[in-house]
Amino acid sequence: METPPPLPFPRSTFVTAVAWVFITLSGFATLISLLQNIMVYTFFPLGQMHTAMAQAREQQQMPAYALFVFEHIREVFTGFLVLTFVVLIASVGLLKRYNWARILFVWLLAFGVIWNIAGLAWPWYFFHTMPQPPQTGPMHAQLQAMQIGMGIFSAIIGLGTAILFAWIIKRLTSSAIKSEFMKRAA
């Protein structure tokens, strides 16, 4: 008498949906980041950029964060490429129900929560480190309204993303989802 093949373990729709959303987003982000890296490493004259940054530093024309980014442009773009590729690998592993991928994905989302919460201060910092226009004139009120609007919009997006990531973390660390991954490992 022949034994029937084992039944496949149940797969939650939640994990599958999260995995596919992040595979799609990180796949596009990796492709874009790869193209950006090709451009930065191929077309940017690094020597001229460093000379221009040294002049900008002497004349104090740019905020410190902008100088840092431009002085380390290759490292910044390479870092984004590595990050997007790691998210892509973790997303594929999540789809295949590898526990290491679930754990890595949770850590990446936790980083995203911290990044988004820390980013709430960015609009304030950005507008206060840029050269300020005259405090009088017709454009002053419009610029202030734009700064407030951008700050509110950024806060809504940042908080919303942090809350969404925290909710996904909570679901991925639930006992039901953990058991789904443990069944895969067995």
C-alpha atoms as a printed R data frame, in Angstrom:
    type eleno elety resid chain resno      x      y       z
1   ATOM     1    CA   MET     A     1  0.000  0.000   0.000
2   ATOM     2    CA   GLU     A     2  1.395  3.344  -1.074
3   ATOM     3    CA   THR     A     3  1.554  6.250   1.399
4   ATOM     4    CA   PRO     A     4  0.021  9.507   0.200
5   ATOM     5    CA   PRO     A     5  2.352 12.468  -0.277
6   ATOM     6    CA   PRO     A     6  2.543 14.834   2.689
7   ATOM     7    CA   LEU     A     7  0.101 17.709   2.675
8   ATOM     8    CA   PRO     A     8  1.685 21.090   2.052
9   ATOM     9    CA   PHE     A     9  1.861 23.285   5.117
10  ATOM    10    CA   PRO     A    10 -0.629 26.162   5.211
11  ATOM    11    CA   ARG     A    11  0.629 29.492   3.949
12  ATOM    12    CA   SER     A    12 -0.899 32.699   5.216
13  ATOM    13    CA   THR     A    13 -2.081 35.205   2.671
14  ATOM    14    CA   PHE     A    14 -0.602 37.981   4.815
15  ATOM    15    CA   VAL     A    15  2.977 36.742   4.479
16  ATOM    16    CA   THR     A    16  2.551 36.086   0.769
17  ATOM    17    CA   ALA     A    17  1.098 39.556   0.163
18  ATOM    18    CA   VAL     A    18  3.791 41.317   2.209
19  ATOM    19    CA   ALA     A    19  6.502 39.340   0.440
20  ATOM    20    CA   TRP     A    20  5.189 40.142  -3.049
21  ATOM    21    CA   VAL     A    21  4.700 43.847  -2.262
22  ATOM    22    CA   PHE     A    22  8.264 44.127  -0.992
23  ATOM    23    CA   ILE     A    23  9.665 41.977  -3.832
24  ATOM    24    CA   THR     A    24  8.071 44.389  -6.289
25  ATOM    25    CA   LEU     A    25  9.141 47.567  -4.472
26  ATOM    26    CA   SER     A    26 12.666 46.407  -3.643
27  ATOM    27    CA   GLY     A    27 13.102 44.923  -7.123
28  ATOM    28    CA   PHE     A    28 12.363 48.279  -8.728
29  ATOM    29    CA   ALA     A    29 14.446 50.084  -6.101
30  ATOM    30    CA   THR     A    30 17.394 47.752  -6.719
31  ATOM    31    CA   LEU     A    31 17.181 48.287 -10.466
32  ATOM    32    CA   ILE     A    32 16.989 52.060 -10.080
33  ATOM    33    CA   SER     A    33 19.803 52.044  -7.525
34  ATOM    34    CA   LEU     A    34 21.958 49.909  -9.818
35  ATOM    35    CA   LEU     A    35 21.441 52.388 -12.658
36  ATOM    36    CA   GLN     A    36 22.220 55.294 -10.321
37  ATOM    37    CA   ASN     A    37 25.433 53.585  -9.222
38  ATOM    38    CA   ILE     A    38 26.464 53.057 -12.835
39  ATOM    39    CA   MET     A    39 25.845 56.744 -13.470
40  ATOM    40    CA   VAL     A    40 27.699 57.913 -10.338
41  ATOM    41    CA   TYR     A    41 30.704 55.663 -10.944
42  ATOM    42    CA   THR     A    42 30.835 56.377 -14.686
43  ATOM    43    CA   PHE     A    43 29.791 59.965 -15.319
44  ATOM    44    CA   PHE     A    44 30.625 61.897 -12.142
45  ATOM    45    CA   PRO     A    45 34.102 63.449 -12.251
46  ATOM    46    CA   LEU     A    46 35.044 62.740  -8.637
47  ATOM    47    CA   GLY     A    47 38.100 65.019  -8.609
48  ATOM    48    CA   GLN     A    48 36.111 68.018  -9.807
49  ATOM    49    CA   MET     A    49 33.360 67.274  -7.314
50  ATOM    50    CA   HIS     A    50 35.816 67.192  -4.405
51  ATOM    51    CA   THR     A    51 37.327 70.496  -5.571
52  ATOM    52    CA   ALA     A    52 33.874 72.088  -5.747
53  ATOM    53    CA   MET     A    53 32.988 70.736  -2.303
54  ATOM    54    CA   ALA     A    54 36.206 72.143  -0.826
55  ATOM    55    CA   GLN     A    55 35.326 75.562  -2.255
56  ATOM    56    CA   ALA     A    56 31.757 75.309  -0.933
57  ATOM    57    CA   ARG     A    57 33.084 74.353   2.516
58  ATOM    58    CA   GLU     A    58 35.427 77.379   2.539
59  ATOM    59    CA   GLN     A    59 32.639 79.729   1.498
60  ATOM    60    CA   GLN     A    60 30.078 78.009   3.772
61  ATOM    61    CA   GLN     A    61 27.544 77.895   0.964
62  ATOM    62    CA   MET     A    62 26.147 74.456   1.746
63  ATOM    63    CA   PRO     A    63 24.867 72.840   4.951
64  ATOM    64    CA   ALA     A    64 27.058 70.159   6.534
65  ATOM    65    CA   TYR     A    65 24.735 67.278   5.576
66  ATOM    66    CA   ALA     A    66 24.789 68.294   1.899
67  ATOM    67    CA   LEU     A    67 28.569 68.551   1.925
68  ATOM    68    CA   PHE     A    68 28.814 65.122   3.547
69  ATOM    69    CA   VAL     A    69 26.530 63.524   0.955
70  ATOM    70    CA   PHE     A    70 28.370 65.073  -1.985
71  ATOM    71    CA   GLU     A    71 31.802 64.255  -0.554
72  ATOM    72    CA   HIS     A    72 30.728 60.613  -0.097
73  ATOM    73    CA   ILE     A    73 28.376 60.321  -3.060
74  ATOM    74    CA   ARG     A    74 29.652 56.953  -4.219
75  ATOM    75    CA   GLU     A    75 29.424 55.430  -0.755
76  ATOM    76    CA   VAL     A    76 25.890 56.791  -0.269
77  ATOM    77    CA   PHE     A    77 24.641 55.360  -3.568
78  ATOM    78    CA   THR     A    78 26.432 52.049  -2.978
79  ATOM    79    CA   GLY     A    79 24.859 51.856   0.491
80  ATOM    80    CA   PHE     A    80 21.391 52.311  -0.992
81  ATOM    81    CA   LEU     A    81 22.099 49.615  -3.572
82  ATOM    82    CA   VAL     A    82 23.193 47.169  -0.862
83  ATOM    83    CA   LEU     A    83 20.157 48.018   1.290
84  ATOM    84    CA   THR     A    84 17.643 47.570  -1.524
85  ATOM    85    CA   PHE     A    85 19.279 44.298  -2.582
86  ATOM    86    CA   VAL     A    86 19.188 42.970   0.996
87  ATOM    87    CA   VAL     A    87 15.484 43.860   1.212
88  ATOM    88    CA   LEU     A    88 14.912 42.037  -2.087
89  ATOM    89    CA   ILE     A    89 16.717 38.911  -0.829
90  ATOM    90    CA   ALA     A    90 14.821 39.012   2.483
91  ATOM    91    CA   SER     A    91 11.518 39.432   0.621
92  ATOM    92    CA   VAL     A    92 12.158 36.413  -1.594
93  ATOM    93    CA   GLY     A    93 13.177 34.417   1.479
94  ATOM    94    CA   LEU     A    94 10.000 35.553   3.216
95  ATOM    95    CA   LEU     A    95  7.945 34.310   0.284
96  ATOM    96    CA   LYS     A    96  9.707 30.948   0.489
97  ATOM    97    CA   ARG     A    97  9.050 30.896   4.269
98  ATOM    98    CA   TYR     A    98 12.678 30.813   5.413
99  ATOM    99    CA   ASN     A    99 12.865 31.749   9.088
100 ATOM   100    CA   TRP     A   100 16.175 33.598   8.647
101 ATOM   101    CA   ALA     A   101 14.412 35.816   6.084
102 ATOM   102    CA   ARG     A   102 11.525 36.519   8.461
103 ATOM   103    CA   ILE     A   103 13.982 37.571  11.171
104 ATOM   104    CA   LEU     A   104 16.045 39.699   8.752
105 ATOM   105    CA   PHE     A   105 12.872 41.250   7.362
106 ATOM   106    CA   VAL     A   106 11.696 42.163  10.875
107 ATOM   107    CA   TRP     A   107 15.071 43.831  11.561
108 ATOM   108    CA   LEU     A   108 14.895 45.738   8.282
109 ATOM   109    CA   LEU     A   109 11.390 46.931   9.128
110 ATOM   110    CA   ALA     A   110 12.562 47.961  12.614
111 ATOM   111    CA   PHE     A   111 15.317 50.001  10.947
112 ATOM   112    CA   GLY     A   112 12.604 51.530   8.742
113 ATOM   113    CA   VAL     A   113 10.526 52.469  11.805
114 ATOM   114    CA   ILE     A   114 13.526 54.178  13.427
115 ATOM   115    CA   TRP     A   115 14.476 55.867  10.147
116 ATOM   116    CA   ASN     A   116 10.959 57.241   9.631
117 ATOM   117    CA   ILE     A   117 10.601 58.466  13.207
118 ATOM   118    CA   ALA     A   118 14.028 60.123  13.095
119 ATOM   119    CA   GLY     A   119 13.051 61.597   9.740
120 ATOM   120    CA   LEU     A   120 10.228 63.553  11.358
121 ATOM   121    CA   ALA     A   121 12.794 66.203  12.288
122 ATOM   122    CA   TRP     A   122 14.176 66.373   8.744
123 ATOM   123    CA   PRO     A   123 11.901 69.108   7.290
124 ATOM   124    CA   TRP     A   124 12.597 71.386  10.253
125 ATOM   125    CA   TYR     A   125 16.345 70.752  10.062
126 ATOM   126    CA   PHE     A   126 16.401 71.103   6.275
127 ATOM   127    CA   PHE     A   127 14.617 74.461   6.173
128 ATOM   128    CA   HIS     A   128 16.615 75.860   9.076
129 ATOM   129    CA   THR     A   129 19.999 74.984   7.586
130 ATOM   130    CA   MET     A   130 19.327 76.402   4.141
131 ATOM   131    CA   PRO     A   131 20.026 80.066   3.378
132 ATOM   132    CA   GLN     A   132 16.970 82.018   4.449
133 ATOM   133    CA   PRO     A   133 15.219 84.476   2.115
134 ATOM   134    CA   PRO     A   134 14.485 88.010   3.303
135 ATOM   135    CA   GLN     A   135 11.945 88.132   6.140
136 ATOM   136    CA   THR     A   136  9.815 90.673   4.300
137 ATOM   137    CA   GLY     A   137  8.110 90.754   0.959
138 ATOM   138    CA   PRO     A   138  5.291 88.897  -0.732
139 ATOM   139    CA   MET     A   139  7.147 85.569  -0.981
140 ATOM   140    CA   HIS     A   140  7.870 85.276   2.761
141 ATOM   141    CA   ALA     A   141  4.340 84.196   3.733
142 ATOM   142    CA   GLN     A   142  4.158 81.765   0.828
143 ATOM   143    CA   LEU     A   143  7.508 80.183   1.740
144 ATOM   144    CA   GLN     A   144  6.426 79.810   5.368
145 ATOM   145    CA   ALA     A   145  3.159 78.167   4.293
146 ATOM   146    CA   MET     A   146  5.100 75.831   1.996
147 ATOM   147    CA   GLN     A   147  7.477 74.882   4.837
148 ATOM   148    CA   ILE     A   148  4.584 74.149   7.179
149 ATOM   149    CA   GLY     A   149  2.730 72.167   4.511
150 ATOM   150    CA   MET     A   150  5.800 70.108   3.642
151 ATOM   151    CA   GLY     A   151  6.478 69.480   7.327
152 ATOM   152    CA   ILE     A   152  2.926 68.262   7.931
153 ATOM   153    CA   PHE     A   153  2.926 66.099   4.803
154 ATOM   154    CA   SER     A   154  6.319 64.586   5.721
155 ATOM   155    CA   ALA     A   155  5.104 63.889   9.264
156 ATOM   156    CA   ILE     A   156  1.964 62.137   8.015
157 ATOM   157    CA   ILE     A   157  3.941 59.980   5.567
158 ATOM   158    CA   GLY     A   158  6.690 59.224   8.111
159 ATOM   159    CA   LEU     A   159  4.312 58.334  10.929
160 ATOM   160    CA   GLY     A   160  2.069 56.343   8.617
161 ATOM   161    CA   THR     A   161  5.012 54.331   7.291
162 ATOM   162    CA   ALA     A   162  6.387 53.747  10.809
163 ATOM   163    CA   ILE     A   163  2.983 52.552  12.024
164 ATOM   164    CA   LEU     A   164  2.562 50.279   8.987
165 ATOM   165    CA   PHE     A   165  6.028 48.765   9.473
166 ATOM   166    CA   ALA     A   166  5.375 48.273  13.211
167 ATOM   167    CA   TRP     A   167  2.099 46.502  12.414
168 ATOM   168    CA   ILE     A   168  3.856 44.213   9.915
169 ATOM   169    CA   ILE     A   169  6.530 43.471  12.540
170 ATOM   170    CA   LYS     A   170  3.824 42.592  15.056
171 ATOM   171    CA   ARG     A   171  2.168 40.219  12.589
172 ATOM   172    CA   LEU     A   172  5.452 38.599  11.489
173 ATOM   173    CA   THR     A   173  6.433 37.954  15.105
174 ATOM   174    CA   SER     A   174  3.058 36.487  16.082
175 ATOM   175    CA   SER     A   175  2.985 32.855  17.152
176 ATOM   176    CA   ALA     A   176  0.785 31.847  14.184
177 ATOM   177    CA   ILE     A   177  3.251 33.257  11.639
178 ATOM   178    CA   LYS     A   178  6.276 31.925  13.529
179 ATOM   179    CA   SER     A   179  4.769 28.439  13.498
180 ATOM   180    CA   GLU     A   180  4.209 28.692   9.753
181 ATOM   181    CA   PHE     A   181  7.932 29.314   9.303
182 ATOM   182    CA   MET     A   182  8.886 26.579  11.752
183 ATOM   183    CA   LYS     A   183  6.773 24.070   9.803
184 ATOM   184    CA   ARG     A   184  8.756 25.041   6.707
185 ATOM   185    CA   ALA     A   185 12.031 24.385   8.538
186 ATOM   186    CA   ALA     A   186 10.923 20.979   9.757
